Amino acid sequence: MAARLASNKNGRGSVRYVVLGNSVAGIAAAEAIRRHDPEGKIDVVSDEKAFGYSRAMLPLYIAGKKTKRDTVFAPRDFYSSRRIRLHQGQTAESVDVLTQQVRLGNGKRLPYDRLLVATGSASRTLDVPGKELQGVFLLRRMTDAEAIKRHLRSCRGPVVIVGGGLVGVKTLEAMAGKKKEVHLVISSDRILSQMLDRTASDFFLRAFERHGLHVHLQTDVTAFHGRERLEGVALSDGTRLSCDLAVVGKGVTPNIGCVRDTGVALNQGVRVDTRMATNVPSIFAAGDVAEPVDVLQQRNLPSTIWPSATEGGRIAGLNMAGVPATFSGALRMNSVEILGVRAISAGVWEGGEQLTLLRPDRPLYRKLIHADGRLDGFLLLGDVRCAGVLTSLVKTRAEVSVQALAKDRDRGFSYRPRLYALGGSIQTGECGGMRN
């Protein structure tokens, strides 16, 4: 990876920073840059007309639990007070690494001395007949959420959610709150297959059943039906469901178009080192589009979670401003609460030596994965208060024995002084015990 920054070619005193992307990674980078370089010129390019907002809040906005203003974490004065020029509604079409310029969709060219690619990702479409019908939506942007809210005003029939990931299940919860008949269609044998095992998934499925929600596991949508407007869907098991609204949440694809064919090293996304630097001098990447080194697998992998985007953006911004900083590594982790059931997982939750506790009546479920003298991952459902120390043990790769993890398990996670020091602060007995 590139270990140096290209010099300012025009010999000017101030550095020209261009940030492609106005979500959390780009904003964290711009803030870090301005904190350490009060004189540099910062341009942020956004392909949306909104100010910085939280995509994670879009289902809450649809549900009516959050206003549009509530979703905004970088309002207008964030940019003006930091002298950041925001180019709204503009796409970055291409990057010329020789002249160090970004060409925008309106034809304008932005010269840069330091460039951050934080272009995020785009929702995968469902390539089946009828995908263009009115009433079939993706949910990735504020404009998507606004369109869904408008459609709901005239929607009287059932709603179909396609995909059992975070977008799908949080949208399911939003629709349940609106007293809609809801069907969730999932290709996998469980919901949230990237963070839960089948045991944990079953807790959520029982909660869905109690709320009258319908789940179709190991099933795909093969077609959307209707003339101009959506009237129903066909499923791979032969079932036909009538519906007025469908929301598709089938994962995302990194937006790498502007750096394709530039010499920037790519996998699915943009490969970066511990400085969030690419292999091309003066170009950095962060957020959903970036692939930092994974803590457990020690190779470049996507890390599409908010904390990783925030920290990656901050580290990129510091290095762009000439302040040496290192990203500690990505770790697959997620947290979710749906219909009162909460779960957190990090690292891996299969393989290795497993310590588990299952109490379906509470509900309470915990699984720790131990291998080669270290904690490789965990899954907590119900009482999740010990997630912080467990995440720290996984991420720091601290040595810890099975015996140490299991000691006094019936009285709770009463960590001995060494575990306390390794894992960070935790109150004695703050979690229930683990059992084999």
Number of C-alpha atoms within 10 A of each C-alpha: 16 17 13 13 17 14 13 14 10 8 8 9 9 13 20 18 26 25 26 27 27 27 25 28 33 33 26 22 30 29 20 21 27 20 14 15 18 12 14 17 18 24 22 22 25 24 17 17 13 17 19 22 21 18 20 14 20 28 22 21 21 25 21 14 13 14 14 17 10 13 20 16 15 17 14 13 10 15 20 11 8 15 16 19 14 20 18 15 13 20 20 24 15 19 23 15 18 7 11 18 18 25 17 19 14 11 11 12 17 17 18 24 23 24 27 28 28 33 29 26 19 17 16 15 15 16 11 11 13 20 18 14 18 17 23 20 21 21 22 19 17 21 14 16 23 16 16 21 16 12 17 19 8 9 16 13 16 19 25 28 25 27 25 29 19 22 24 26 25 22 26 29 20 22 23 19 15 12 11 18 17 24 20 24 23 24 18 15 15 23 27 23 16 15 24 24 18 13 13 25 18 15 20 23 17 12 15 21 11 10 14 15 19 16 20 19 16 13 20 17 24 17 18 25 20 17 9 11 16 21 20 21 22 16 16 13 12 10 11 15 16 17 23 22 26 27 22 25 24 20 16 15 15 23 20 22 14 19 20 14 13 14 11 19 16 19 13 15 25 31 26 27 22 18 24 33 29 27 20 19 19 23 25 31 34 36 33 26 27 35 27 32 23 19 20 18 11 11 15 22 22 23 25 22 16 18 17 24 28 20 22 33 30 26 29 36 36 26 23 30 23 14 15 12 16 16 18 18 21 29 25 21 21 20 17 16 15 16 17 9 15 18 25 22 27 23 24 23 19 17 11 15 15 19 17 17 18 17 10 13 7 9 14 20 21 25 23 27 22 24 15 11 12 17 28 26 28 27 28 24 25 20 19 20 15 18 20 13 20 23 23 16 23 25 23 16 16 15 13 19 16 17 9 14 20 19 17 16 20 13 14 17 21 23 22 13 9 10 21 16 13 18 20 13 13 20 13 13 16 15 18 19 19 22 14 12
